[in-house]
């Protein structure tokens, strides 16, 4: 059992499917890390000007995923309407970032890995909704 799952299932006000919530939080954290690393790797490429859009979407997606993971980890005084909107926004950010990274995947391995993480995270968010 991962730390995320242990923390979510041990919360005194836990309700719902801790496994699915934990999978989503783990996908969010993995995506945030992949997007941060991809943006940094893009900055190290020779033709960085060709990757400006990718870098911007990477950084936005990383921030949105990290914020969503933090909000989903809070189970006390849960605001379902705001949480739902955040998850939807996160799925959209992951879709856009994944599409952009996929455009560069044949030239940059870091973009391929990031696109996969974004797709997995989008799917996890949509499943949680």
Beta strands, then each sheet from edge to edge (+ up, - down):
end
